[in-house]
Amino acid sequence: MDKYEYKLKLDQMKSAFAEGNYHMAEELADSINWKRVRNANSLIKAGEVYETAERYDDAKEMFLLAYERSPIGRTIVYRLAELAIHVGNYDEAMEYYEEFVEMAPNDSLKFVLKYKIYKAKGESLAEQIQILEDLKEQEYIEEWAYELAFLYHRVGLATECVEECDQLILWFGEGKYVLKAMELKRLYVPLSPAQQQLYDSQYGGRNAVE
């Protein structure tokens, strides 16, 4: 395959994946000899294609190739850890987590990755809550703020759950997790008048709590 053909197939694969045509993206990925590809970003994209197709061994091979091409790529290490979680290899996931922390000690994603590992392993809800509370101290992220509120709900901490929902609603104002937070809060107490007005105008009739 010459450079022109490779670039054409790569562009087609990216377009197919972006459009949700995952089967075509997978077929195009299979048609490329990735061992000859030097660009780490292209290898990561191939890994994402294979991961979506649940071909985790192939995805791991792509991410490892990308890591060889870009040994300082903490994003690649993060993806390798996620793959290890997917296949239930938690010891390997923890090794990648530790490598990620060593590479990026101040990156808040270290808490997200640790939480994903602990959740997959079925560690105690108290430990999972502590991780998300640590994340919140460093960075307030909508998805994980709701996850923390829901964990409070699961362990019966009603006051903490409601307070977390209120903070999320106030901070972000709209969106999927705001809706979920409103629904979660309503399990305990009514929404405030302003929250109820927002709920009725934007989300009336929907139910987001799983």
C-alpha positions, 0 to 999 in steps of 0.5 A: 500500500503506497502513501496515497492509498494509506491516507485515503483508507485512513481518512475513509476509516475516520469518516466512517467511524465519525458517522457511526458506520462502525462495521465499515470503519472496522473493515477499513482498519483491517485493510491497513498494515498498522505495523508500518504506521508511525503516526501515534494518533492514527494508531490510537484511532485504529484502537478506538475502532477495534475497541468499539468493535469489542476486539480488545486484543486488536485494540490493545495492540494498536495502543501499544504500537502507539505507545512505542511511537510516542512513549510519553503519551499518557492518553495511550496509557489511560486507554490501555488501562481502560482496555484492561478493565474491559477484559477484567484484568484489574492487576494490569489496569492498576499497573497502567494506572500507576504508570499514568499517575507517574507520568501525570501526577496532577491530572485529575483523570487519575481519579477517574481511572482509579474510580473505574477500576474500583467500580469494576472490581466491586470495591466498597461504595465507601472507597468509590465515594472517597475517590470521587470526593478527591476528584471533586476537590481537584476538579468539578466534572459534571458526569462524576459529580452526578455519579457521586450524588448517586453513590450517596443515594445508594448508601442512604446519605440523603442529605449529601445526595440532595446537596450534591444534586443542588450544587450540580444543578446550580453549577451547570444549569442544563444538560443530561446530568442536570436532568438526572440530578433533578430526578434524583433530588426529587426522590427525597425532596421537592425541587426549589421553585427555580429548579421546578421551573427549569425542569418543567420548561426544559425537561417536563415529563422525562425521567432520567434516574436509572 
